[in-house]
């Protein structure tokens, strides 16, 4: 219930701000149209007042607000400008330059406000994800030891039971569920700790082919066909092979799970210097429109029993390499996940990632 109430409050606040801006524009226009044309000094002051709704529109609504105010003021002030037109006199040229300056200032202000707003949102997201990462690490670390004890002791007890014991199935269920929890804990630890990269030159075609061959075991059980489409002349890529293999397998597994029997998953590689592009294409159920903005967020999952950390870890690994990951909806059916990685180590970004500072190193070093 709280979420819709927050949305309604935000909508009301935006509507109130829009009304204030509209009232300001209407009031200033009234002053122009009700004041005698001969009182030029008054009109000069009134024109300066138009900057007030422009500043408010930019601060409250960003670039959209700036554009709306500029268009509204220009169209509504046009009849007054036409009435006072003197045939390209010095005064007319002054007004035209003043109008052009007004629009330029509005667009510049809207752009700067929009840029600052996105930067602030990114900073807030990084800080919140960092806090989540620390909390997840602490929880996973506390869960790891008791889960290992439960799994180990249960296996010991199971070995001592008679093969036809009715308790064997129950203990087998405990072992399977414990293994599932241990897998979740490993993912939580991977998500929470800073990425450590060991960079070497690797054949990306071979890495993808090996990953596809590994994924065939899972695909064969569901009737989904997985294929690799390598790039014939791609040079060696500097990357952490274990981490990138984790990325590829995660994306392929997600594609298989989203597909139905008879579907095909294709892993394509292409070169777009200075980047290498890896695409995982499926023809499955796709991603619901309401879920698309949250697909890389931690703990967001549409799969039953999923941790919601898989794509978050993928994004973290790719960004630690200095690359990017995105997705697009196929025209016919399914989704394409696209991973872009730099070819050479010197192209890697050195910046704060979501949960730790990545420091570029050579083959014998790492990103702590």
C-alpha positions in Angstrom: 0.0 0.0 0.0 2.9 2.4 0.7 4.3 2.2 -2.8 1.1 3.5 -4.6 0.7 6.2 -2.0 4.3 7.4 -2.6 3.6 7.4 -6.4 0.4 9.5 -5.9 2.3 11.9 -3.7 5.0 12.3 -6.3 2.4 12.9 -9.0 0.7 15.5 -7.0 3.9 17.3 -6.3 4.9 17.3 -10.0 1.4 18.5 -10.9 1.7 21.4 -8.3 5.1 22.4 -9.7 3.7 22.4 -13.3 0.8 24.6 -12.1 3.2 27.1 -10.5 5.3 27.3 -13.7 2.1 27.7 -15.9 0.8 30.4 -13.5 4.1 32.3 -13.7 4.1 32.2 -17.5 0.4 33.3 -17.7 1.0 36.1 -15.2 4.0 37.5 -17.1 2.2 37.2 -20.4 -0.8 39.2 -18.9 1.6 41.9 -17.9 2.9 42.1 -21.4 -0.4 42.1 -23.2 -2.1 44.6 -20.7 0.7 47.1 -20.7 0.8 49.8 -23.3 3.4 49.1 -26.1 5.0 52.5 -25.6 6.2 51.6 -22.1 9.3 49.7 -23.4 11.1 49.7 -20.1 8.3 47.8 -18.5 8.3 45.3 -21.3 12.1 44.9 -21.0 11.6 44.0 -17.3 8.8 41.6 -18.0 10.9 39.8 -20.6 13.5 39.3 -17.9 10.9 37.7 -15.7 10.5 34.9 -18.2 13.8 33.5 -16.9 12.1 32.6 -13.6 9.8 29.8 -15.0 12.7 28.7 -17.2 15.0 28.2 -14.2 12.2 26.5 -12.2 11.2 24.2 -15.1 14.9 23.2 -15.6 15.5 22.5 -11.9 12.3 20.6 -11.4 11.9 18.7 -14.6 15.4 18.8 -16.3 15.7 19.0 -20.0 12.0 18.3 -20.6 11.0 21.2 -18.4 13.4 23.5 -20.1 12.0 22.5 -23.6 8.4 22.9 -22.5 9.0 26.3 -21.0 10.9 27.6 -24.0 8.3 26.3 -26.5 5.4 27.6 -24.4 6.9 31.1 -23.9 7.9 31.4 -27.6 4.5 30.4 -28.9 2.5 32.5 -26.4 4.7 35.5 -26.8 4.7 35.4 -30.6 1.5 37.4 -31.1 2.9 40.2 -28.9 6.2 40.2 -30.9 4.3 40.3 -34.2 2.2 43.3 -33.0 5.4 45.2 -32.2 7.3 44.2 -35.3 9.0 47.1 -37.0 10.4 45.5 -40.1 13.9 44.2 -39.0 14.8 47.3 -37.1 17.5 47.4 -34.5 14.9 46.8 -31.8 13.6 43.8 -33.7 17.1 42.3 -34.1 17.7 42.9 -30.4 14.5 41.0 -29.5 15.3 38.1 -31.8 18.8 37.8 -30.3 17.3 38.0 -26.9 14.9 35.2 -27.8 17.6 33.0 -29.2 19.7 33.6 -26.1 16.7 32.7 -23.9 16.4 29.3 -25.7 20.1 28.6 -25.6 20.2 29.3 -21.8 17.2 27.1 -21.3 18.6 24.2 -23.2 22.0 24.5 -21.5 20.5 24.8 -18.1 18.3 21.8 -18.7 21.2 19.7 -19.9 23.4 20.6 -16.9 20.6 19.8 -14.5 19.9 16.5 -16.2 23.5 15.5 -16.1 23.9 16.4 -12.5 20.7 14.5 -11.6 22.0 11.3 -13.4 25.3 11.6 -11.6 23.6 11.9 -8.3 21.4 8.9 -9.0 24.4 6.9 -10.0 26.2 7.9 -6.8 23.2 6.9 -4.7 22.9 3.6 -6.5 26.6 2.8 -6.0 26.4 3.6 -2.3 23.3 1.5 -1.8 24.7 -1.4 -3.7 27.9 -1.1 -1.6 25.9 -1.3 1.6 23.9 -4.3 0.2 27.2 -6.0 -0.8 28.7 -5.6 2.7 25.5 -6.9 4.3 25.3 -9.9 1.9 28.9 -10.8 2.6 28.4 -10.8 6.4 25.3 -12.9 6.1 26.8 -15.4 3.7 29.9 -15.7 5.8 27.9 -16.5 8.9 25.8 -19.1 6.9 28.7 -20.9 5.2 30.1 -22.8 8.2 26.8 -24.2 9.6 25.7 -25.2 6.1 28.9 -27.1 5.5 28.5 -28.9 8.8 24.9 -29.8 8.0 25.8 -31.2 4.6 28.8 -33.1 5.9 27.2 -34.7 8.9 24.1 -35.6 6.8 26.2 -37.4 4.2 28.0 -39.3 7.0 24.7 -40.5 8.4 23.3 -41.4 5.0 26.3 -43.6 4.3 25.6 -45.6 7.5 22.0 -46.3 6.6 20.9 -49.5 4.9 20.2 -49.0 1.2 16.5 -49.7 1.6 16.1 -47.5 4.7 13.0 -45.2 4.4 15.0 -42.4 5.9 17.4 -42.4 3.0 15.1 -40.3 0.8 14.6 -37.8 3.6 18.3 -37.4 4.1 18.9 -37.1 0.4 16.4 -34.3 0.3 18.3 -32.5 3.1 21.6 -32.9 1.2 20.1 -31.5 -2.0 18.5 -28.5 -0.3 21.7 -27.9 1.7 23.7 -28.0 -1.6 21.2 -25.5 -3.0 21.7 -23.2 0.0 25.5 -23.5 -0.3 25.3 -22.5 -4.0 23.3 -19.4 -2.9 25.9 -18.6 -0.3 28.7 -18.8 -2.9 26.8 -16.5 -5.2 26.2 -14.1 -2.3 30.0 -14.1 -1.4 30.9 -13.6 -5.1 28.5 -10.6 -5.2 29.7 -9.1 -2.0 33.5 -9.3 -2.3 35.5 -7.0 -4.7 36.3 -8.5 -8.1 39.8 -10.0 -8.4 41.0 -10.3 -12.0 43.9 -12.3 -13.3 44.5 -10.9 -16.8 46.0 -13.0 -19.6 45.7 -13.1 -23.4 43.0 -15.6 -24.2 41.4 -17.0 -27.4 37.8 -15.8 -26.9 36.5 -18.2 -29.6 37.9 -21.2 -27.8 36.6 -19.9 -24.4 33.1 -19.6 -25.9 33.2 -22.9 -27.6 34.2 -24.6 -24.3 31.4 -22.8 -22.5 28.9 -23.9 -25.1 30.1 -27.5 -24.8 29.7 -27.4 -21.1 26.2 -25.9 -21.4 25.1 -28.6 -23.8 24.6 -30.9 -20.8 22.0 -28.6 -19.3 20.5 -27.8 -22.8 20.2 -31.5 -23.7 17.8 -32.2 -20.8 15.4 -29.4 -21.9 15.6 -30.0 -25.7 17.2 -26.6 -26.4 20.1 -26.4 -28.9 23.1 -24.2 -28.1 25.4 -23.1 -30.9 28.5 -21.0 -31.1 29.1 -18.5 -33.9 32.8 -17.5 -33.6 34.6 -14.6 -35.3 37.2 -16.0 -37.8 39.9 -13.4 -37.4 39.6 -12.1 -33.8 42.9 -11.4 -32.1 43.7 -12.6 -28.5 41.8 -10.7 -25.9 43.2 -9.7 -22.5 40.8 -11.0 -19.8 40.3 -13.2 -16.8 39.3 -16.4 -18.5 37.6 -18.0 -15.4 35.5 -14.8 -14.8 34.5 -14.4 -18.4 33.7 -18.1 -18.7 31.4 -17.5 -15.6 29.7 -14.7 -17.5 29.2 -16.7 -20.6 27.8 -19.7 -18.8 25.5 -17.6 -16.7 24.1 -15.9 -19.8 23.7 -19.2 -21.7 22.1 -20.9 -18.7 19.6 -18.0 -18.4 18.9 -18.2 -22.1 18.3 -22.0 -21.8 15.9 -21.5 -18.9 14.0 -18.9 -20.8 13.6 -21.2 -23.9 11.3 -24.0 -24.6 11.9 -27.4 -26.2 13.1 -27.0 -29.8 14.4 -23.5 -29.4 17.9 -22.4 -30.3 20.4 -20.4 -28.3 23.3 -18.8 -30.3 26.4 -17.3 -28.9 27.9 -14.8 -31.4 31.3 -13.1 -31.3 32.2 -10.1 -33.4 35.0 -7.5 -33.5 34.2 -3.8 -33.2 37.6 -2.2 -32.6 38.7 -1.4 -29.9 36.0 -3.7 -28.4 35.1 -7.3 -28.9 31.3 -8.0 -28.8 29.8 -11.2 -27.4 26.0 -11.8 -27.9 23.9 -14.5 -26.4 20.7 -14.7 -28.4 17.6 -16.8 -27.4 14.1 -17.1 -28.8 12.4 -17.8 -25.5 9.7 -16.0 -23.5 11.5 -12.7 -23.3 11.5 -10.2 -20.4 8.3 -8.5 -19.2 8.2 -4.8 -19.8 7.8 -4.0 -16.1 10.9 -6.0 -15.3 13.3 -4.5 -17.8 14.5 -1.6 -15.6 15.3 -4.0 -12.7 16.9 -6.9 -14.6 20.5 -6.2 -13.4 19.4 -5.1 -9.8 20.6 -7.4 -7.0 18.1 -9.9 -5.6 15.6 -9.3 -8.5 14.5 -12.6 -10.0 11.5 -13.9 -11.9 12.6 -17.5 -11.5 11.3 -19.6 -8.6 14.1 -20.2 -6.1 16.4 -17.8 -7.9 18.7 -15.6 -5.8 18.6 -12.7 -8.2 22.3 -12.3 -8.1 23.3 -14.0 -11.4 23.0 -11.0 -13.7 24.3 -8.7 -11.0 27.5 -10.7 -10.8 27.7 -10.7 -14.6 27.5 -6.9 -14.7 30.1 -6.6 -12.0 32.6 -8.9 -13.7 32.1 -7.2 -17.1 32.5 -3.7 -15.7 35.6 -4.7 -13.8 37.1 -5.6 -17.2 36.2 -2.1 -18.4 33.3 -3.3 -20.5 29.5 -3.1 -20.5 26.6 -5.4 -20.6 23.1 -4.7 -22.0 20.1 -6.4 -23.5 17.7 -5.8 -26.3 14.3 -7.4 -27.2 14.4 -9.4 -30.4 11.9 -8.4 -33.1 10.4 -11.9 -33.4 10.9 -13.5 -30.1 13.3 -13.7 -27.2 16.2 -11.5 -25.9 19.8 -10.7 -26.9 22.3 -10.0 -24.1 25.3 -8.1 -25.4 28.7 -8.0 -23.6 31.4 -5.6 -24.8 35.0 -6.0 -23.7 38.1 -4.1 -24.6 40.7 -5.9 -26.6 43.8 -4.8 -24.6 44.5 -4.4 -20.9 45.6 -0.8 -21.3 42.0 0.1 -22.3 40.6 -1.0 -19.0 38.8 1.5 -16.9 40.3 2.2 -13.5 37.4 3.3 -11.3 35.3 2.4 -8.3 33.1 -0.5 -9.1 30.0 -1.2 -7.1 31.7 -2.8 -4.1 35.4 -2.0 -4.2 38.1 -0.1 -6.0 39.6 -1.9 -9.0 43.2 -1.2 -9.6 44.6 -2.2 -13.0 47.4 -4.8 -13.0 49.3 -6.9 -15.5 49.3 -10.6 -16.0 50.9 -11.4 -12.7 48.8 -9.1 -10.7 45.1 -8.6 -10.1 42.2 -6.3 -9.3 41.7 -6.6 -5.6 
